[in-house]
Amino acid sequence: MNQDINTPALRIGDIPLRHGLMLAPLAGVSDHPFRAICRRFGAEYTVSEMVSAQSLCYERMSKKASVGEHSRTAPLACVHKDDVPMAVQLFGRDPVFLSEAAKMIEDGSYAGCRSQAAPAAIDLNMGCPVPKIVGNGEGSALLKNPTLAGALVRAVKAAVRIPVTVKIRIGWDDDSVNAVEMAKILEDSGADAICVHGRTRTQMYRPGVNLEQIAAVKAAVRIPVIGNGDIYTAADALHMKKVTGCDGWMIARGAMGNPWLFSELRAALNGTPYIPPTLTERLTLAREHMTRMMEEKGEKVGFAESKKQVAWYIHGISGAAAARGKLMSATTTEEALQILNALTENSRP
Ligand SMILES: Cc1cc2nc3c(=O)[nH]c(=O)nc-3n(C[C@H](O)[C@H](O)[C@H](O)COP(=O)(O)O)c2cc1C
């Protein structure tokens, strides 16, 4: 497998990626602390949580000076210097909002921007299945409107200099699988790479990723194709590569509570052994993750949001089910740490 940066696995625009191991966008999960942790274990490209193009535009137009300070959208688009290259993902269905928002992200001019580094790319969300998003004609609803999807890519391409990538599903439902048609339109409209999540919208997250459709997209376009869906082990990733020829991988749920998955994938690509984390290492990272979230988001919000992350780290450990319940109702950091410490104690031989 290719490890030489002079002949990278793929390029997003002119950014070379050695392995093509990417952390997928995960709303409510892939915030900066999680992205930084995944990067430490081998993710070489990350994508922000999805950001509303319309919200960024409205906030910029607001006459209230403090709108950026209190914005819940702006922090989602923030690029941190220890987390590059990172793409910012936008969702929307309006070419004007999308192109304006993309421009503001590129030049850091949206209200409340605290970016320390430039974004690597703008990624357009054409895969989100959530009813509220789809009901607005956004996310995976765009799969039903390839002409508009192409127009959105053209509008954003015309607005920014950085690469524009698109994340799609393979179609709306089993009767309307159109990943190849979509991919060709997106490529012709100027997309620099496409990530294909091998499920339809109606499939939501049910098991069963259609690798044949990812392969068909790869065969149909010249731009890089990133495969996505159900990668939980190195064997899953290698199998996806073998069947589809994908240029890289986006990992989503497999990394939640298990950022070591990136180390496992790297080891497999480099032909080196992978040593899974010990229980102590898992619990130590869970604590660090919680601390980082509280430092970045403030104690109250950080603690509340970190509980689900911590719960993922303990998945599969003896006593985890009971501990997870207690963790969710914990009201203080001390309580949460005690629950984790007890898990360590109970697991001692
Ligand atoms: C909690 C959660 C949040 C997600 N948020 C986003 C998002 O903001 N943008 C996006 O394009 N996909 C999002 N996805 C989809 C994932 O990026 C990915 O395509 C999907 O989970 C399939 O990959 P996996 O099987 O490796 O999990 C989300 C998925 C989950 C489970």
The ligand as an SDF file (V2000), in Angstrom:
LIG
                    3D

 31 33  0  0  0  0  0  0  0  0999 V2000
  -24.3270   11.0150   14.8280 C   0  0  0  0  0  0  0  0  0  0  0  0
  -24.0820   11.1670   13.3530 C   0  0  0  0  0  0  0  0  0  0  0  0
  -23.9440   12.4280   12.8170 C   0  0  0  0  0  0  0  0  0  0  0  0
  -23.7040   12.5900   11.4480 C   0  0  0  0  0  0  0  0  0  0  0  0
  -23.5240   13.8520   10.9440 N   0  0  0  0  0  0  0  0  0  0  0  0
  -23.2120   14.0340    9.6290 C   0  0  0  0  0  0  0  0  0  0  0  0
  -22.9560   15.3290    9.1010 C   0  0  0  0  0  0  0  0  0  0  0  0
  -22.9760   16.3400    9.8160 O   0  0  0  0  0  0  0  0  0  0  0  0
  -22.6780   15.4180    7.7750 N   0  0  0  0  0  0  0  0  0  0  0  0
  -22.6250   14.3210    6.9580 C   0  0  0  0  0  0  0  0  0  0  0  0
  -22.3520   14.4450    5.7700 O   0  0  0  0  0  0  0  0  0  0  0  0
  -22.8450   13.0850    7.4440 N   0  0  0  0  0  0  0  0  0  0  0  0
  -23.1240   12.9210    8.7490 C   0  0  0  0  0  0  0  0  0  0  0  0
  -23.3120   11.6510    9.2410 N   0  0  0  0  0  0  0  0  0  0  0  0
  -23.1030   10.4930    8.3700 C   0  0  0  0  0  0  0  0  0  0  0  0
  -21.6650    9.9640    8.5090 C   0  0  0  0  0  0  0  0  0  0  0  0
  -20.7140   10.9300    8.1070 O   0  0  0  0  0  0  0  0  0  0  0  0
  -21.4690    8.6930    7.6690 C   0  0  0  0  0  0  0  0  0  0  0  0
  -21.7380    8.9950    6.3270 O   0  0  0  0  0  0  0  0  0  0  0  0
  -22.3750    7.5590    8.0950 C   0  0  0  0  0  0  0  0  0  0  0  0
  -22.4260    7.4300    9.5070 O   0  0  0  0  0  0  0  0  0  0  0  0
  -21.9000    6.2340    7.4910 C   0  0  0  0  0  0  0  0  0  0  0  0
  -20.5970    5.9290    7.8950 O   0  0  0  0  0  0  0  0  0  0  0  0
  -20.3130    4.8340    9.0520 P   0  0  0  0  0  0  0  0  0  0  0  0
  -21.0450    3.5870    8.6300 O   0  0  0  0  0  0  0  0  0  0  0  0
  -18.8170    4.7090    9.0730 O   0  0  0  0  0  0  0  0  0  0  0  0
  -20.9050    5.3720   10.3180 O   0  0  0  0  0  0  0  0  0  0  0  0
  -23.6090   11.4700   10.5900 C   0  0  0  0  0  0  0  0  0  0  0  0
  -23.7620   10.1920   11.1380 C   0  0  0  0  0  0  0  0  0  0  0  0
  -24.0000   10.0210   12.4940 C   0  0  0  0  0  0  0  0  0  0  0  0
  -24.1300    8.6330   13.0560 C   0  0  0  0  0  0  0  0  0  0  0  0
  1  2  1  0
  2  3  1  0
  2 30  2  0
  3  4  2  0
  4  5  1  0
  4 28  1  0
  5  6  2  0
  6  7  1  0
  6 13  1  0
  7  8  2  0
  7  9  1  0
  9 10  1  0
 10 11  2  0
 10 12  1  0
 12 13  2  0
 13 14  1  0
 14 15  1  0
 14 28  1  0
 15 16  1  0
 16 17  1  0
 16 18  1  0
 18 19  1  0
 18 20  1  0
 20 21  1  0
 20 22  1  0
 22 23  1  0
 23 24  1  0
 24 25  2  0
 24 26  1  0
 24 27  1  0
 28 29  2  0
 29 30  1  0
 30 31  1  0
M  END
$$$$
